[in-house]
Amino acid sequence: MSAPKVLFGFHAVGVRLRTAPHSIIELYVDASRRDARMRQFLQKAQEAGIKTIESDGLRLSRLAGSAGHQGVVARAEAVAMSTSLDDLLDTVSGPPLLLVLDGVTDPHNLGACLRVADGAGAHAVIAPKDHAVGVNATVAKVASGAAETVPYFMVTNLARTLGELKERSIWCLGLSDDATHTVYQSDLKVATALVLGAEGTGLRQLTRKTCDALVSIPMLGAVESLNVSVASGICLYEAVRQRT
């Protein structure tokens, strides 16, 4: 059995309360906070049958490893998702929509990418085991619950995984500043994996070569690139626009 994980913040803990309350081992709340938001949260915990442990801010910060806990910290068992990317893809009805992150090491960026992936209905987020960040408490906090709902697969060889996606007729579309076609000129209604690199460095060379095609986001101002989570949102929601 995997070790319990720490969740903190109203969104991250609230999603777990709503989707898998039985997995919560301990739920700590700030004894000094009783504003409307906390009262609503405590009511949800009570309705879910979860007892709360009153704590002070210092203890909560130690438990969360961060001062941004908002007065809510939970220790919870890991929730099982699809065990493999293949298993997930076998169950998807309709054309899959995947987000592939190449070299994203900042937990705030990953959390934001998971959040936008959830909002856009992406079926999974994929990243390499090396040169990438895993799902930790900070990622879960920034993701606002999406770390509990969006499968995140860390693969040994990203180029090989892209090749396997292509064998499934999933179009692998890489984002690059120097691409001549834009994401808006692409057909995202088909099975698609949107492949984005880290801000600044972009896609690694092998990842770039493995993609079926490269597209760009038009940049009309002075800045040369966007944050990876912003770029992910633009690309994913263009797919949503086309598909709806």
C-alpha positions in Angstrom: 0.0 0.0 0.0 1.3 3.4 -0.9 2.1 6.0 1.8 -0.6 8.5 2.7 -0.4 11.8 0.9 -0.9 15.3 2.2 -3.6 17.6 0.7 -4.1 21.2 1.7 -6.3 24.1 0.8 -10.1 24.3 0.4 -10.2 23.2 -3.3 -7.8 20.2 -3.0 -9.3 18.9 0.2 -12.8 19.8 -0.9 -12.6 17.7 -4.1 -11.4 14.7 -2.0 -14.3 15.2 0.4 -16.7 15.2 -2.5 -15.2 12.3 -4.5 -13.6 9.9 -2.0 -14.3 10.9 1.6 -13.6 7.4 2.8 -9.9 7.9 1.8 -9.4 10.7 4.3 -7.4 9.5 7.3 -7.1 12.7 9.3 -8.5 16.2 8.6 -7.0 19.2 10.4 -8.5 22.6 10.5 -7.4 26.0 11.9 -9.2 26.4 15.3 -9.0 30.2 14.9 -10.7 30.4 11.6 -14.5 30.4 11.6 -15.5 32.6 8.6 -18.2 31.7 6.2 -15.9 29.6 3.9 -14.6 27.6 6.8 -18.1 27.0 8.2 -19.3 25.8 4.8 -16.3 23.5 4.6 -16.9 22.1 8.1 -20.5 21.4 7.2 -19.4 19.4 4.1 -16.9 17.4 6.3 -19.7 16.7 8.8 -22.0 15.6 6.0 -19.3 13.3 4.7 -18.9 11.8 8.2 -15.3 13.1 8.6 -14.2 14.2 12.1 -12.0 17.3 12.2 -8.9 17.9 14.4 -8.5 21.5 15.5 -4.9 22.8 15.2 -3.0 26.0 15.1 -1.5 27.6 12.0 2.1 26.6 12.9 1.2 22.9 13.1 -0.8 23.1 9.8 2.1 24.7 8.1 4.4 21.9 9.3 1.9 19.2 8.1 1.4 20.9 4.7 5.0 21.9 4.2 3.6 25.3 3.2 2.0 28.3 4.8 -0.6 28.4 2.0 -2.8 25.8 3.5 -5.8 28.2 4.1 -6.4 26.5 7.4 -7.2 23.1 6.0 -4.9 20.0 5.8 -5.7 16.4 5.2 -3.8 13.1 5.3 -5.4 10.8 2.8 -4.8 7.5 1.1 -4.0 7.6 -2.5 -7.0 7.2 -4.8 -6.6 4.6 -7.5 -6.8 5.8 -11.1 -6.1 4.0 -14.3 -2.9 2.0 -13.8 -1.5 2.5 -17.2 -2.0 4.8 -20.2 -3.0 1.9 -22.4 -5.7 0.9 -20.0 -7.0 4.4 -19.9 -7.0 4.8 -23.7 -8.8 1.5 -24.1 -11.8 2.9 -22.1 -12.0 6.3 -23.8 -15.1 6.8 -25.9 -14.6 9.3 -28.8 -11.3 10.9 -29.9 -8.9 11.2 -27.0 -7.5 14.5 -25.9 -4.1 14.4 -24.1 -1.7 16.9 -22.8 2.0 16.0 -22.9 4.4 18.1 -20.9 8.1 17.8 -21.8 10.4 19.1 -19.1 8.0 20.9 -16.8 9.8 20.9 -13.4 7.9 23.7 -11.5 5.2 22.3 -9.3 3.1 25.5 -9.7 3.2 25.1 -13.5 2.2 21.4 -13.3 -0.6 22.2 -10.9 -2.0 24.9 -13.2 -1.7 22.5 -16.2 -3.6 19.8 -14.4 -6.3 22.3 -13.5 -6.8 23.5 -17.0 -6.6 19.9 -18.3 -9.5 19.0 -16.0 -11.5 22.0 -17.0 -11.1 21.2 -20.7 -11.9 17.5 -20.2 -8.5 16.2 -21.2 -8.3 12.5 -20.6 -4.7 12.5 -19.2 -1.5 14.4 -18.7 1.7 12.7 -19.7 5.3 13.6 -18.7 8.7 12.0 -18.7 10.0 10.5 -15.4 13.2 12.5 -15.8 13.2 16.3 -16.2 9.7 16.6 -14.7 8.0 17.1 -11.4 5.7 14.6 -9.8 2.5 15.3 -8.0 3.3 16.6 -4.5 1.4 18.7 -2.0 2.1 22.0 -3.8 1.0 20.6 -7.1 -2.2 19.3 -5.5 -2.9 22.7 -3.9 -2.4 24.7 -7.2 -4.4 22.1 -9.1 -7.4 22.9 -6.9 -8.6 19.3 -6.9 -7.6 18.4 -10.5 -4.7 16.2 -9.2 -7.4 13.9 -7.9 -9.4 13.8 -11.2 -6.9 13.9 -14.1 -4.7 10.9 -14.6 -1.0 11.9 -14.6 1.4 9.4 -16.2 5.1 9.7 -15.9 6.7 7.6 -18.6 10.3 6.3 -18.9 10.8 7.2 -22.6 8.6 10.1 -23.8 9.6 9.7 -27.5 8.7 6.0 -27.4 5.4 6.9 -25.7 4.6 9.4 -28.5 5.4 6.7 -31.0 2.9 4.4 -29.3 0.3 7.1 -29.3 0.8 7.5 -33.1 0.3 3.8 -33.5 -3.1 4.3 -32.0 -3.8 7.0 -34.6 -3.4 9.8 -32.1 -2.1 13.0 -33.8 0.9 14.3 -31.8 1.0 18.1 -32.2 4.0 19.9 -30.8 4.0 23.6 -29.8 6.9 25.6 -31.2 7.5 29.3 -31.5 9.0 28.9 -35.0 6.2 26.8 -36.5 4.6 28.3 -39.6 1.1 27.1 -38.9 -0.9 28.1 -35.8 -2.9 25.9 -33.4 -6.0 27.6 -34.8 -5.3 26.2 -38.3 -5.1 22.6 -36.9 -7.9 20.0 -36.8 -8.2 19.2 -33.1 -11.4 17.2 -33.5 -9.4 14.1 -34.2 -7.6 12.1 -31.5 -4.9 14.5 -30.4 -2.0 14.8 -28.0 -0.9 18.3 -27.5 2.9 18.4 -26.7 4.3 21.4 -24.9 7.8 22.1 -23.5 8.9 24.1 -20.6 8.8 27.9 -20.8 12.1 29.2 -22.3 13.6 25.8 -23.3 10.6 24.5 -25.3 10.5 21.0 -26.6 13.6 18.8 -26.5 15.0 17.9 -29.9 14.0 14.3 -29.9 10.5 15.1 -28.7 10.2 17.8 -31.4 11.3 15.3 -34.1 8.8 12.7 -32.9 5.8 14.9 -33.2 3.6 14.6 -36.3 3.6 18.4 -36.8 4.5 21.6 -35.1 2.2 24.6 -34.5 2.5 27.9 -32.8 0.4 30.3 -30.8 0.3 33.8 -32.4 2.3 36.3 -30.4 1.3 39.8 -31.3 3.0 41.8 -28.5 6.5 42.2 -27.2 6.9 39.0 -25.2 8.2 36.0 -27.0 6.5 33.1 -25.2 3.8 32.3 -22.7 3.8 30.4 -19.5 3.3 26.6 -20.2 0.0 26.5 -18.3 -1.4 29.5 -20.2 -0.3 27.9 -23.5 -1.8 24.6 -22.4 -5.1 26.4 -21.7 -5.1 28.1 -25.1 -4.5 24.8 -27.0 -6.8 22.6 -24.9 -9.7 25.1 -25.2 -9.2 25.5 -28.9 -9.8 21.7 -29.0 -12.9 22.1 -26.9 -14.1 24.9 -29.2 -13.7 22.8 -32.3 -15.2 19.7 -30.7 -18.3 21.5 -29.4 
